[in-house]
């Protein structure tokens, strides 16, 4: 009730509930994110023709900074040489410091063949821009190879609906 009384702009019950849940989730695990139904649906891949593209970048918020977890193998981000641990300062010149992970992921997605510019903190602390073209997200999450006759190497770069089948095939 205090928030309803003193808020600058009116606050709905739905907003209060979602914010409370998001706060509880974040306090349990900093990598945990609450998604509304609409946000969840937006993250799901289309099974037919894909019109929403991605740059293939897994990110997280670490101590308030947007950090690269990993580029997906074969993605525009991997091809551009983006490395795990790099800090992203802005997306299309808009700062990211006050955005949630779902908001950031929504900004990274867009129409296939559209471009997005990421501003990274450079090694010398000078920001530098990397322009990437979004592509249909058809990257395998599992890669494997044989090392000699008796050693297999399997890399799981992410998890999606095809990971289990790809992992099973790689083990076989």
N, C-alpha and C positions, 0 to 999 in steps of 0.2 A: 504494500500500500504506500509505503514511503517513496518508492521509486515512481509509482503512478502520480503521486502528489507533486514531487519535486523535479520530475523529468522536464527538460526543455521542450521536447516534442512528445506527443502522446505515445504510450507504449501499450501494445496489445497483449492479451494473455498469452497468445501463441509466441510472441517475441520473448516474453519473460520466461516461459517454459523452455524454449529452445536455448536461450542464453544460459539458464541454470544448468541444463544438461551438458552443454558445451563446456562450461566451467568445471563441472564435476569430472567430466572425461579428461580434460586437460590436466587437472590436478592429480589424477591417477597415473597418467603416462603422458609425457610431453609430445609423444608421437601419435597419440590417439586423437581422432577428430570425429566430432558429431556431424553427421550429414542429415539434412532435411530430406524428405521424400523427393522433392524436386532436384536437389543437388545429387542425390544418389542416382536418379534416372539419367541426369546429364552425364554422369561418369560411365554409364553402361555403353558398351560398344554396340553399334548397329550390326545385326547379323547379315543384312543385305548389303546393298551398295553403300559404301561409306562416304559421307560427305563431310564429316568432321575429321580434321586432321590433327596431328600431334607432332611435336618435335622429338618425342621419345626421351624425355628427361624426367627421372624420378627425383623429387625434391623433398626437403623437410625443413621445418623451422627449428633452428638450434640456437638457444640463448637469444631469441629475438631476431636472428639473422636467417635469411633464406639461403640454404646450402644445397648443393648438388649431392645427391646420394649416389647416383649412377646414371649414365646415359644408356639407353637400350641399345643392344648390339645392332648395327646396321642402320641406326636411326640418323636423322639429320644432326642431332646433337653429338652423337658419336663421331660422325664424319667431320664435324667442325672441330673436333679435338677437345671438347669440353670434358673436364676431369672431375672425379669425385672430390668433394671437399671445397670446391670453388664457391665463392659467395656471390649471389646475384643481388644487385642493388636496385634494379629497376626493370620493368617490362614495358616496352614501347615508351620509354622515357618517364613512366609513372613509377614513383617509389613504391616498394613492396613492404616496407617496415611495419605498416599498420594493417596488413591484409591477413586473412585466415588462409589456411592451406587450400580449402575448397575454392576460395576466390582466386587464388594464385593459379590453381590448376585450370580453372575456367578461362583465365586470361591466356594461358599457354595453348589451349585448344582453339581451333578456328577452322574455317573452310580449308579443304585440301588445296595446296599450292599457294595459300596466302602466306605472308611473311610476318615474322615477329622479331623484334630487336630486344636482346637481353643485354643489360649493362652489368658487367662483372667488376669486382674489385681486383685490380691487377696485382702482380707480385710486388711492384714498387708503390702500391697503394693508389696508383692512378687508375681511375675507371677506364674500361675499354668496352666497346660495343661489339656484339656478335649478332649478325643478321641470319636468321634461319627460315627456311621454307617448310611449312607444315606438310606432312605426308600422311597417307592412310596408314594407320597403326597395325601393320601386319608383321611385326617383328617376333621372331621366336624367342621364347624365354629360356630355352634350354639349348646349349651347344655341347658337343661331346667329341672326343677323339681318343684314339689309342696311342699310348706311349709305350712303344715296344710291343712285345707279344703278350704281356700279362698285366699291363697297367692301363686302366681306363681313367680318363679325366672328364668329369661332367661339371658344367657351370650352369647354375640356375640364376638368371639375371633378374627375375621377377616372377610374379605369380598371376596367372589368369586362367581362363577356362581350359586352355590347351596344355597347361604345364604338366599335369599328371600323365597324360598320354605321351607327351614328348619325353618326359623323364623315363617312363616305362620303356619306350622304344630305345632310348639311349642306353639304358642298362642292358637290354637284350643285345 
